[in-house]
Amino acid sequence: MFYVQRDAQGQLIRVEATAYAEATETLPANHLEIQTWYANEAVEVSLKQLKQSDLDMIRVLDDLIQVLTSKGVIRVTDLPAAAQAKLMDRTQARVALGGLSRLINDDETGLI
């Protein structure tokens, strides 16, 4: 049994497994609205995880490009103009924040 609260249009705005003061009714776990609520919540969690993963991968790619260019494996000019501009913006921002130092936290054990 789940305790729910609805908005003025009758849409669920809060679902809890335990009673709370604002709950206006209860619904069984197999109720379509409860299943939909938790399915949407699972999708939202997955999207947040992907977004964080994207941010982490951007940093990995940025670091990789920096290493490859510093070793002379590639040149920034080998990349499309739009990529060059974005990398330049990121490089300037990183320099302003202290460069490439401390890329790995002290509690991390590997590069990737």
C-alpha angles and dihedrals in degrees: 000000000000129000114225141188123203133202125233090277092053096254120140112255100168135022124183135171091221129054119268133181097253095050111121100184146355129243130191119250092248093055112122093234092054092048091048092048093055093041089055090047090052090051091050092051091049092050091051090050091050092048091052090046089052090053091049092048092050088057091048092050092045091052091045092052090048091052094045092050094045090052091047094243091125135007123225087235088063087071127079116273093251091053090048091054093049092047091049091052091049093045091052091048092049093048088052088053096047107284125251097331119128096015089156121053116235090248094054118094104197144032095249 
